C-alpha cells in the first residue's frame, strides 16, 4: 500500500476533535473491546471531520501492517448530503464511488480488487428494502445484462418486455441503445461483482433443487414467456415484480459480499434507526454488514435517541436509549449492567433528603462516574458550551417578557375539560405547544384521533362552544381579521418577526452591510431583526408557526393593497411559484431561472 503521511490530515483538527479521534480509534482498534462507536457531538462541531481523522488513522494502521485492500463505506439517508460529505471524508486521490443504491455498485466501481483503498457510498432507503418493487430502470437494465449469457443469450422480445415494468414505450431504445452507449456491459460492469452475482444465483438454484422447489432461473423463464405478446395477466405482472425484487436482493447481497469493508460510517443514523433492529427480517441485508465481527462501525448523530418523551407518546426515551446502547455494546451483560446502574442512580436521587444528603450524594457521584466510564466505551459527545471562552456557547440572554392573557388561560381550561371527558392524561404539554389544537393538530396524534372519535360519536354534543374555542374561525380568516395568538410565546414571535416590520423584508438584512441600505432595509425598525431558531419535538409546532406567521404577514400585505381581498379570492389569484416532479431520480418541469449579475 502506498505510504501516506497522516499528520497532514490530523494537524488541521481542533484539540477536542483530535482528542475524540484518538479516543474512538483506541476503543475500536487498540483496546479492541467494541466494534461500534457513536460520536454524538452537537451540531456544527465537525463530526464529519472527526470521521475523516479516524479514516486517516485506520489507513495508517493497515499500511504499516501491509494490508492489500481497505473498503470504507459511507451510508447517509440523504443523497445530496452524502455527495457533500464524501469529498470531506476522502483523504486519498481515489474517486469516492457514490451510488444512491447498492445494486448499482457494479456500474460505479471499476477494478474493485485492484484498488488499495475503495471509498463507497450509498443511501439505505433504496439499498436494503428491495423485495417490494422493480426498482428504477437503470437497475433493471443492469440485471438484464448481468443475466444475459447466463439465463438467456439473444435480445428476445419476452426478456426485454419482462424488465420494462413502468419504463414506458422508450424502454427498448433505452435498454438496447442508450444504456449500452453509456455502460459497455463487457467493460463498465465490474467483473468481480458480476461473478459473485452469478455464483449466488447458482447457489440459489442448488438450494431450490435440494428443497424440491422451482429454481429462480426457471421461474424467470416461465414468467418471461408470458410477456411475449401484448396482453399480460395481472398474475404474471405480480410474479414479475416478485422475481425482480428477489434478483435485486441477490444482487445487493453479492455487492455486499464483494466488499472488503473495514469501516462503515452511518451518518445521521437516527433517520434510519429501524435498520439496526436485528429482529426484523427485512434488515437481513444491512445486518450482514453492520453485525459482522470483522467490520468496525462509526455512527454519527447529534440526536441518536429521544431525550425526553411523555407518557401519552408512543415513543419511550428510556427504552430508546437502552436499545441504542444495547446495539453499541453488543453485549447483554453490559446492557444489563447499565440498566442496573441507572436504576440505582434514579432510586438514590429519589431518596435524597436533608438527613442523608451528604452520604447519599457521595454514592450518587460514584454511580455517576461508573455510568460515564461504561458509556465512554461506546459513545462520546462534545458540546459547544464547553469550548467557548466564557462557557456560554456565545449565547446572549434576551429577556422576553411574556404575559399570560385571558384567551390562553381559557384554552387551557377548555382543553383540560375535554381531555378529562376523554379520560386522557395531563393536557398541559399540548396546551404549551400550540393554540387552536383542533385546527393545527394532524390525525397522527392520539389526542386528535380521540377528538375525531368523540365528535363522530356525538359525545361532545354539549361542548360545542368548547370545541369552537380550540378551533380557528373560518369566517374571520376569510375576512383577514386578526387572530388572537392565544399563546404568549407565539405572540412574542409574531411581535418580533412581523410587527417589527419583518413582513416587508424579502430577505434578511445584512448584519455588516458594505453599503447604506434604503427603504425598509435602512429603517431603525429592522436594525435588530434576526433569525429565530425554534426547537420542538412536537410535529404540530412547525405547522402552527408557519400558518400563523404567514397569515399575520398576509394580513399586513392585503391591508396595504388597494383591493379589498378575501382569503379565498387571494388564494385563487396566486399561481404556484415552483412546481416540479421527480421521475427516475431526475427533476422534471423545473422553471428556468435567469441569473443576472
C-alpha positions as CSV (number, residue, x, y, z in Angstrom):
1,X,0.0,0.0,0.0
2,X,1.2,3.5,-0.9
3,X,2.8,5.3,2.1
4,X,0.5,8.0,3.3
5,X,1.6,10.7,5.8
6,X,-1.4,11.1,8.1
7,X,-0.1,14.1,10.0
8,X,-1.4,16.4,7.3
9,X,-4.9,15.1,7.9
10,X,-4.7,15.4,11.7
11,X,-3.0,18.8,12.1
12,X,-6.0,20.8,11.0
13,X,-8.3,19.3,13.6
14,X,-9.2,21.2,16.7
15,X,-7.9,19.9,20.0
16,X,-11.2,18.4,21.1
17,X,-11.7,16.8,17.6
18,X,-8.2,15.2,17.8
19,X,-8.9,14.0,21.3
20,X,-12.1,12.4,20.0
21,X,-10.3,10.8,17.1
22,X,-7.7,9.2,19.4
23,X,-10.2,8.1,21.9
24,X,-12.5,6.4,19.3
25,X,-9.6,4.8,17.4
26,X,-8.2,3.4,20.7
27,X,-11.6,1.9,21.6
28,X,-12.1,0.3,18.2
29,X,-8.6,-0.9,17.4
30,X,-6.1,-0.7,20.3
31,X,-8.3,-1.9,23.2
32,X,-10.4,-3.9,20.7
33,X,-13.3,-4.1,23.1
34,X,-16.1,-2.8,20.8
35,X,-17.0,-2.9,17.1
36,X,-19.3,0.0,17.1
37,X,-18.9,3.6,18.4
38,X,-21.2,6.5,18.5
39,X,-20.0,10.1,18.0
40,X,-22.8,12.3,19.3
41,X,-21.2,15.7,19.1
42,X,-23.5,18.7,19.0
43,X,-24.5,20.0,15.6
44,X,-21.7,22.1,14.0
45,X,-18.8,20.7,15.9
46,X,-17.4,18.7,13.0
47,X,-18.4,15.0,13.3
48,X,-17.5,14.5,9.7
49,X,-14.0,15.9,10.3
50,X,-13.6,13.6,13.2
51,X,-14.6,10.7,11.0
52,X,-12.0,11.8,8.4
53,X,-9.3,11.8,11.1
54,X,-10.3,8.2,12.1
55,X,-10.2,7.1,8.5
56,X,-6.6,8.5,8.3
57,X,-5.5,6.6,11.4
58,X,-7.1,3.4,10.1
59,X,-5.2,3.7,6.7
60,X,-2.0,4.4,8.6
61,X,-2.5,1.3,10.8
62,X,-3.1,-1.0,7.8
63,X,-0.4,0.4,5.5
64,X,2.0,-0.4,8.3
65,X,0.6,-3.9,8.6
66,X,0.9,-4.4,4.8
67,X,-2.9,-4.7,4.2
68,X,-3.6,-5.0,0.4
69,X,-7.1,-3.5,0.3
70,X,-9.4,-1.5,2.5
71,X,-13.0,-0.5,1.8
72,X,-14.5,2.4,3.6
73,X,-18.4,2.5,3.3
74,X,-20.3,5.7,4.0
75,X,-24.1,5.4,4.4
76,X,-26.3,8.5,4.6
77,X,-30.1,8.8,4.3
78,X,-29.9,11.8,2.0
79,X,-28.2,11.5,-1.3
80,X,-27.4,15.3,-1.6
81,X,-25.8,15.4,1.9
82,X,-23.8,12.2,1.0
83,X,-22.3,13.9,-2.0
84,X,-21.2,16.9,0.1
85,X,-19.7,14.8,2.9
86,X,-17.9,12.1,0.9
87,X,-15.5,14.7,-0.5
88,X,-14.6,15.7,3.0
89,X,-14.0,12.1,4.1
90,X,-11.9,11.2,1.1
91,X,-8.3,11.6,2.1
92,X,-7.0,9.9,-1.0
93,X,-6.7,10.8,-4.6
94,X,-9.0,8.0,-5.4
95,X,-12.5,8.8,-6.6
96,X,-15.2,8.2,-4.0
97,X,-17.8,6.0,-5.6
98,X,-21.3,7.3,-4.7
99,X,-24.3,5.3,-5.6
100,X,-27.8,6.0,-4.3
101,X,-28.4,2.2,-4.5
102,X,-26.1,-0.6,-3.5
103,X,-27.4,-2.6,-6.5
104,X,-25.8,0.0,-8.9
105,X,-22.3,-0.6,-7.4
106,X,-21.3,-2.8,-10.4
107,X,-21.6,0.3,-12.6
108,X,-19.8,2.6,-10.1
109,X,-16.8,0.6,-9.2
110,X,-14.2,-0.4,-11.7
111,X,-11.4,-2.9,-10.8
112,X,-12.5,-3.1,-7.2
113,X,-9.9,-5.7,-6.3
114,X,-7.1,-3.7,-7.9
115,X,-7.6,-0.6,-5.7
116,X,-5.7,-0.4,-2.4
117,X,-8.5,1.7,-0.9
118,X,-12.1,1.9,-2.1
119,X,-14.4,4.7,-0.8
120,X,-18.0,3.6,-1.4
121,X,-21.2,5.5,-0.5
122,X,-24.9,4.8,-0.8
123,X,-28.3,5.5,0.8
124,X,-30.1,3.0,2.9
125,X,-33.7,3.5,1.8
126,X,-33.2,2.3,-1.7
127,X,-30.4,-0.2,-0.9
128,X,-31.7,-2.6,1.8
129,X,-35.5,-2.9,1.2
130,X,-35.7,-4.4,-2.2
131,X,-38.4,-7.1,-2.3
132,X,-41.3,-4.7,-2.7
133,X,-40.7,-3.4,-6.2
134,X,-39.0,-3.4,-9.6
135,X,-36.5,-0.6,-8.7
136,X,-35.5,2.0,-11.3
137,X,-34.9,1.3,-14.9
138,X,-31.1,1.5,-14.6
139,X,-31.2,-1.3,-12.0
140,X,-33.4,-3.4,-14.3
141,X,-31.1,-2.7,-17.3
142,X,-28.1,-3.8,-15.2
143,X,-29.9,-7.0,-14.2
144,X,-30.7,-7.7,-17.8
145,X,-27.0,-7.6,-18.9
146,X,-25.9,-9.5,-15.8
147,X,-28.3,-12.3,-16.7
148,X,-27.6,-12.2,-20.4
149,X,-25.3,-15.1,-21.3
150,X,-26.3,-16.9,-18.2
151,X,-30.2,-17.3,-18.3
152,X,-30.7,-16.2,-22.0
153,X,-28.5,-15.3,-24.9
154,X,-30.4,-13.3,-27.5
155,X,-32.2,-10.0,-27.0
156,X,-35.6,-11.7,-27.4
157,X,-38.9,-9.8,-27.0
158,X,-40.1,-11.6,-23.8
159,X,-36.9,-10.8,-21.9
160,X,-36.8,-7.2,-23.0
161,X,-40.5,-6.8,-22.0
162,X,-40.1,-8.6,-18.7
163,X,-37.8,-5.9,-17.4
164,X,-39.8,-3.0,-18.8
165,X,-42.2,-2.5,-15.8
166,X,-43.2,1.2,-15.7
167,X,-40.5,2.5,-18.1
168,X,-42.9,3.1,-20.9
169,X,-42.6,2.8,-24.7
170,X,-39.0,4.2,-24.7
171,X,-37.8,1.1,-22.7
172,X,-36.5,-0.9,-25.7
173,X,-34.4,2.0,-27.0
174,X,-33.1,2.8,-23.5
175,X,-32.1,-0.9,-22.8
176,X,-30.6,-1.8,-26.2
177,X,-29.1,1.6,-27.2
178,X,-28.9,4.3,-24.5
179,X,-27.8,2.1,-21.6
180,X,-25.2,0.2,-23.8
181,X,-23.9,3.5,-25.1
182,X,-23.3,4.7,-21.6
183,X,-22.2,1.5,-20.0
184,X,-20.4,-1.1,-22.1
185,X,-21.6,-4.4,-20.4
186,X,-18.2,-6.0,-21.2
187,X,-16.1,-3.1,-19.8
188,X,-18.1,-0.9,-17.4
189,X,-19.8,-3.6,-15.3
190,X,-17.3,-4.7,-12.5
191,X,-16.5,-8.3,-13.3
192,X,-15.8,-9.4,-9.7
193,X,-19.2,-8.3,-8.7
194,X,-20.8,-10.0,-11.7
195,X,-19.0,-13.2,-10.9
196,X,-20.3,-13.0,-7.3
197,X,-23.8,-12.4,-8.5
198,X,-23.7,-15.4,-10.9
199,X,-22.3,-17.6,-8.1
200,X,-25.1,-16.6,-5.7
201,X,-27.7,-17.4,-8.4
202,X,-26.2,-20.9,-8.8
203,X,-26.3,-21.4,-5.0
204,X,-30.0,-20.3,-5.0
205,X,-30.7,-22.9,-7.8
206,X,-29.0,-25.7,-5.9
207,X,-30.8,-24.7,-2.7
208,X,-34.2,-24.8,-4.6
209,X,-33.5,-28.2,-6.2
210,X,-32.4,-29.6,-2.8
211,X,-35.8,-28.5,-1.3
212,X,-37.8,-29.6,-4.2
213,X,-38.7,-26.0,-5.2
214,X,-38.6,-24.2,-8.6
215,X,-35.2,-22.5,-9.2
216,X,-35.1,-18.7,-9.7
217,X,-33.9,-19.2,-13.3
218,X,-36.8,-21.5,-14.2
219,X,-39.4,-19.1,-12.6
220,X,-37.9,-16.3,-14.6
221,X,-38.1,-18.1,-18.0
222,X,-41.7,-19.3,-17.3
223,X,-42.9,-15.9,-16.4
224,X,-40.9,-14.1,-19.1
225,X,-42.6,-16.4,-21.7
226,X,-45.9,-14.7,-20.8
227,X,-44.5,-11.3,-21.8
228,X,-44.0,-12.2,-25.5
229,X,-47.4,-10.8,-26.5
230,X,-49.2,-7.5,-25.9
231,X,-51.6,-8.9,-23.3
232,X,-50.2,-9.8,-19.9
233,X,-52.2,-11.1,-17.0
234,X,-52.1,-9.3,-13.6
235,X,-50.9,-12.5,-12.0
236,X,-47.9,-12.6,-14.4
237,X,-47.2,-9.0,-13.7
238,X,-47.3,-9.6,-10.0
239,X,-44.9,-12.6,-10.4
240,X,-42.6,-10.4,-12.5
241,X,-42.2,-7.8,-9.7
242,X,-41.6,-10.6,-7.2
243,X,-38.8,-12.1,-9.3
244,X,-37.2,-8.8,-10.0
245,X,-37.3,-8.0,-6.2
246,X,-35.6,-11.3,-5.5
247,X,-33.0,-10.6,-8.1
248,X,-32.3,-7.1,-6.7
249,X,-31.8,-8.6,-3.3
250,X,-29.4,-11.3,-4.6
251,X,-27.5,-8.6,-6.4
252,X,-27.3,-6.4,-3.3
253,X,-26.1,-9.3,-1.2
254,X,-23.5,-10.1,-3.9
255,X,-22.3,-6.5,-3.8
256,X,-22.0,-6.6,0.0
257,X,-20.0,-9.8,-0.1
258,X,-17.7,-8.3,-2.7
259,X,-16.8,-5.5,-0.4
260,X,-13.9,-5.9,2.0
261,X,-15.4,-3.5,4.5
262,X,-13.1,-2.3,7.2
263,X,-15.2,0.7,8.4
264,X,-18.8,1.5,7.9
265,X,-19.9,5.1,8.7
266,X,-23.6,5.7,9.4
267,X,-24.2,9.4,9.1
268,X,-27.3,10.9,10.8
269,X,-28.2,7.3,11.6
270,X,-31.2,8.2,13.8
271,X,-33.1,8.7,10.5
272,X,-32.8,5.0,9.7
273,X,-32.6,3.5,13.1
274,X,-35.0,0.8,12.3
275,X,-32.3,-0.8,10.2
276,X,-30.3,-1.7,13.3
277,X,-33.2,-3.8,14.6
278,X,-31.7,-7.3,14.2
279,X,-35.1,-8.9,14.8
280,X,-36.6,-7.6,11.6
281,X,-36.3,-10.0,8.6
282,X,-36.2,-7.1,6.1
283,X,-33.0,-5.9,7.7
284,X,-31.0,-9.0,6.8
285,X,-29.1,-7.2,4.1
286,X,-28.0,-4.4,6.3
287,X,-27.1,-6.6,9.2
288,X,-24.8,-8.7,7.0
289,X,-22.6,-5.6,7.1
290,X,-23.5,-4.0,10.4
291,X,-23.2,-7.0,12.6
292,X,-20.1,-8.6,11.1
293,X,-17.4,-9.0,13.7
294,X,-14.7,-8.1,11.2
295,X,-16.3,-4.7,10.4
296,X,-15.9,-1.6,12.6
297,X,-18.9,0.8,12.6
298,X,-18.9,4.5,13.3
299,X,-22.3,6.1,14.0
300,X,-22.6,9.9,13.7
301,X,-25.6,11.7,15.2
302,X,-26.2,14.7,17.4
303,X,-29.6,13.2,18.4
304,X,-29.1,9.5,18.5
305,X,-32.1,8.8,20.7
306,X,-35.1,10.7,22.1
307,X,-34.0,12.8,25.0
308,X,-37.4,13.1,26.6
309,X,-40.9,11.7,26.0
310,X,-44.2,11.9,27.8
311,X,-46.4,9.0,29.0
312,X,-49.0,9.6,26.3
313,X,-46.5,9.4,23.4
314,X,-45.8,6.2,21.6
315,X,-42.1,6.5,21.9
316,X,-40.2,6.0,25.2
317,X,-37.0,7.8,25.7
318,X,-35.6,5.4,28.2
319,X,-36.2,2.3,26.1
320,X,-34.9,4.2,23.0
321,X,-31.7,5.0,24.9
322,X,-31.2,1.4,26.2
323,X,-31.9,-0.1,22.8
324,X,-29.3,2.2,21.2
325,X,-26.7,1.4,23.9
326,X,-27.5,-2.3,23.5
327,X,-26.7,-2.2,19.8
328,X,-23.4,-0.4,20.6
329,X,-22.4,-2.7,23.5
330,X,-23.4,-5.9,21.5
331,X,-23.3,-7.5,25.0
332,X,-26.3,-8.4,27.1
333,X,-24.0,-8.4,30.2
334,X,-23.0,-4.7,29.7
335,X,-26.5,-3.7,28.7
336,X,-27.9,-5.2,32.0
337,X,-25.1,-3.6,34.0
338,X,-26.1,-0.2,32.5
339,X,-29.7,-0.7,33.4
340,X,-28.8,-1.7,36.9
341,X,-26.6,1.3,37.4
342,X,-29.2,3.7,36.0
343,X,-31.9,2.2,38.2
344,X,-29.8,2.5,41.3
345,X,-28.8,6.1,40.4
346,X,-32.5,7.0,40.0
347,X,-33.5,5.4,43.3
348,X,-30.8,7.2,45.2
349,X,-31.8,10.5,43.7
350,X,-35.4,9.9,44.8
351,X,-34.3,9.0,48.3
352,X,-32.3,12.2,48.9
353,X,-33.3,14.1,52.0
354,X,-31.7,16.6,54.4
355,X,-30.9,13.8,56.8
356,X,-28.9,11.7,54.3
357,X,-27.8,14.2,51.7
358,X,-24.0,14.1,52.4
359,X,-23.8,10.3,52.5
360,X,-26.2,9.7,49.5
361,X,-24.6,12.4,47.4
362,X,-21.2,10.7,47.6
363,X,-22.7,7.4,46.5
364,X,-24.6,9.2,43.7
365,X,-21.4,10.8,42.5
366,X,-19.7,7.3,42.5
367,X,-22.6,5.9,40.4
368,X,-22.4,8.8,38.0
369,X,-18.7,8.1,37.4
370,X,-19.4,4.3,36.8
371,X,-22.1,5.1,34.3
372,X,-19.9,7.6,32.5
373,X,-17.0,5.2,32.3
374,X,-19.2,2.4,30.9
375,X,-20.7,4.8,28.3
376,X,-17.3,6.2,27.2
377,X,-16.5,2.7,25.8
378,X,-19.2,3.2,23.0
379,X,-20.2,6.9,22.9
380,X,-18.6,10.4,23.1
381,X,-20.2,13.8,23.0
382,X,-18.8,17.3,22.8
383,X,-21.0,20.4,23.3
384,X,-20.4,23.9,22.2
385,X,-20.7,25.4,25.7
386,X,-17.6,23.6,26.8
387,X,-15.4,25.1,24.1
388,X,-16.3,28.8,24.3
389,X,-14.3,31.3,26.3
390,X,-16.9,32.0,28.9
391,X,-18.7,28.6,28.8
392,X,-21.7,30.4,27.3
393,X,-21.7,28.9,23.7
394,X,-21.6,32.5,22.5
395,X,-25.2,32.9,23.5
396,X,-26.6,36.2,24.8
397,X,-29.6,36.0,27.1
398,X,-32.5,38.0,25.9
399,X,-35.2,38.8,28.4
400,X,-38.5,38.4,26.5
401,X,-41.2,39.3,29.0
402,X,-44.2,37.1,28.4
403,X,-47.7,37.8,29.6
404,X,-50.3,35.2,30.1
405,X,-53.5,36.5,28.5
406,X,-57.1,35.6,29.2
407,X,-57.6,33.7,25.9
408,X,-54.6,31.5,26.6
409,X,-55.9,30.5,30.1
410,X,-59.3,29.9,28.7
411,X,-58.0,27.5,26.1
412,X,-56.1,25.6,28.8
413,X,-59.3,25.2,30.8
414,X,-61.3,24.1,27.8
415,X,-58.6,21.6,26.7
416,X,-58.4,20.2,30.2
417,X,-62.1,19.8,30.3
418,X,-62.2,17.9,27.0
419,X,-59.2,15.6,27.9
420,X,-60.8,14.8,31.2
421,X,-64.0,13.8,29.4
422,X,-61.9,11.6,27.1
423,X,-60.1,10.2,30.1
424,X,-56.7,11.2,28.8
425,X,-53.8,12.3,30.9
426,X,-52.5,15.8,31.5
427,X,-53.0,18.2,28.6
428,X,-50.6,20.9,29.8
429,X,-47.8,20.0,27.3
430,X,-50.2,20.1,24.4
431,X,-51.5,23.5,25.5
432,X,-48.0,24.9,25.9
433,X,-47.0,23.7,22.4
434,X,-49.8,25.2,20.3
435,X,-53.1,27.1,20.4
436,X,-56.1,26.1,18.4
437,X,-55.1,22.4,18.6
438,X,-58.2,21.1,16.8
439,X,-57.2,23.2,13.7
440,X,-53.5,22.6,13.7
441,X,-53.1,19.1,15.1
442,X,-53.0,16.3,12.5
443,X,-54.5,12.9,12.8
444,X,-51.2,11.2,13.7
445,X,-51.7,12.4,17.3
446,X,-53.6,10.2,19.7
447,X,-55.3,13.3,21.1
448,X,-56.6,14.3,17.6
449,X,-57.8,10.7,17.0
450,X,-59.8,10.8,20.2
451,X,-61.2,14.2,19.3
452,X,-62.4,12.9,16.0
453,X,-63.9,9.8,17.5
454,X,-65.8,11.7,20.2
455,X,-67.1,14.2,17.6
456,X,-68.2,11.4,15.2
457,X,-69.9,9.6,18.0
458,X,-71.6,12.8,19.1
459,X,-70.1,12.6,22.5
460,X,-69.2,16.3,22.6
461,X,-72.8,17.5,21.7
462,X,-72.9,19.6,24.9
463,X,-69.5,21.1,24.4
464,X,-69.9,23.0,21.0
465,X,-68.6,26.2,22.5
466,X,-65.5,24.5,23.9
467,X,-64.7,22.9,20.5
468,X,-65.0,26.3,18.8
469,X,-62.6,27.8,21.4
470,X,-59.9,25.3,20.2
471,X,-60.6,25.9,16.5
472,X,-59.8,28.8,14.2
473,X,-62.8,30.7,12.8
474,X,-63.1,30.3,9.0
475,X,-65.2,33.4,8.8
476,X,-62.6,35.6,10.5
477,X,-59.8,34.2,8.4
478,X,-61.8,34.7,5.2
479,X,-62.1,38.4,6.0
480,X,-58.4,38.6,7.1
481,X,-59.4,39.5,10.6
482,X,-56.8,39.5,13.4
483,X,-56.4,36.1,15.1
484,X,-55.6,36.1,18.8
485,X,-52.3,34.2,19.2
486,X,-53.7,32.6,22.4
487,X,-50.1,31.7,23.3
488,X,-47.6,34.1,24.9
489,X,-44.6,32.6,23.1
490,X,-46.3,32.8,19.7
491,X,-47.4,36.4,20.4
492,X,-43.8,37.3,21.2
493,X,-42.6,35.6,18.0
494,X,-45.2,37.5,15.9
495,X,-44.2,40.8,17.5
496,X,-40.5,40.3,16.8
497,X,-40.9,38.9,13.2
498,X,-44.0,40.7,11.9
499,X,-44.9,43.7,13.9
500,X,-41.3,44.9,13.8
501,X,-41.6,45.4,10.1
502,X,-40.2,42.0,9.1
503,X,-43.2,41.3,6.9
504,X,-41.8,43.8,4.4
505,X,-38.5,42.0,4.0
506,X,-37.8,39.8,1.0
507,X,-34.5,38.6,2.6
508,X,-32.7,39.0,5.8
509,X,-31.0,42.5,6.1
510,X,-27.1,42.2,6.3
511,X,-25.5,42.4,9.7
512,X,-22.5,44.3,8.5
513,X,-23.5,46.0,5.2
514,X,-21.0,47.3,2.7
515,X,-23.4,50.0,1.5
516,X,-26.0,52.1,3.2
517,X,-29.4,50.4,2.8
518,X,-32.6,52.3,1.8
519,X,-36.3,51.9,2.3
520,X,-37.2,49.3,4.9
521,X,-33.7,47.9,4.9
522,X,-32.4,51.2,6.1
523,X,-35.0,51.8,8.8
524,X,-34.4,51.5,12.5
525,X,-37.3,49.1,12.8
526,X,-35.2,46.2,11.4
527,X,-31.9,47.2,12.9
528,X,-32.1,44.3,15.4
529,X,-34.1,41.9,13.1
530,X,-32.6,38.4,13.4
531,X,-33.4,34.8,12.8
532,X,-35.2,32.8,15.4
533,X,-34.3,29.1,15.7
534,X,-37.1,27.2,17.4
535,X,-36.8,23.6,18.7
536,X,-39.7,21.4,19.4
537,X,-40.3,17.6,19.4
538,X,-44.0,18.3,18.6
539,X,-45.0,17.9,15.0
540,X,-47.8,20.3,15.4
541,X,-45.4,23.2,16.3
542,X,-43.9,23.9,12.8
543,X,-47.3,23.7,11.2
544,X,-48.8,26.1,13.7
545,X,-45.9,28.6,13.5
546,X,-45.7,28.6,9.7
547,X,-49.5,29.0,9.4
548,X,-49.9,31.8,12.0
549,X,-46.8,33.8,11.0
550,X,-47.5,33.7,7.3
551,X,-51.1,34.6,7.9
552,X,-50.1,37.6,10.0
553,X,-47.8,38.7,7.2
554,X,-50.5,38.3,4.6
555,X,-52.9,40.4,6.7
556,X,-50.3,43.3,6.6
557,X,-49.8,42.9,2.9
558,X,-53.5,42.9,2.0
559,X,-54.2,45.8,4.3
560,X,-51.7,47.9,2.3
561,X,-53.2,46.8,-1.1
562,X,-55.8,48.9,-2.8
563,X,-58.1,45.9,-3.4
564,X,-60.2,44.5,-0.6
565,X,-59.0,40.9,-0.7
566,X,-60.7,38.0,0.9
567,X,-58.6,35.0,1.9
568,X,-60.1,32.6,-0.7
569,X,-60.0,35.1,-3.5
570,X,-56.4,35.9,-2.8
571,X,-55.6,32.2,-3.0
572,X,-57.3,31.8,-6.4
573,X,-55.2,34.7,-7.8
574,X,-51.9,33.2,-6.7
575,X,-50.0,30.9,-9.0
576,X,-47.6,28.2,-7.8
577,X,-44.0,29.6,-7.8
578,X,-42.2,26.3,-8.1
579,X,-43.7,23.1,-9.5
580,X,-41.6,20.1,-10.2
581,X,-41.8,16.3,-10.1
582,X,-39.1,13.6,-9.7
583,X,-39.0,10.8,-12.1
584,X,-36.2,8.2,-12.3
585,X,-34.1,10.4,-10.0
586,X,-34.4,13.3,-12.4
587,X,-36.2,16.6,-11.7
588,X,-38.9,17.4,-14.3
589,X,-40.7,20.6,-15.1
590,X,-38.4,22.9,-13.3
591,X,-38.8,26.6,-14.4
592,X,-35.8,28.3,-15.9
593,X,-34.2,30.9,-13.7
594,X,-32.3,33.8,-15.3
595,X,-29.5,34.9,-13.0
596,X,-28.3,38.5,-13.8
597,X,-25.0,39.7,-12.3
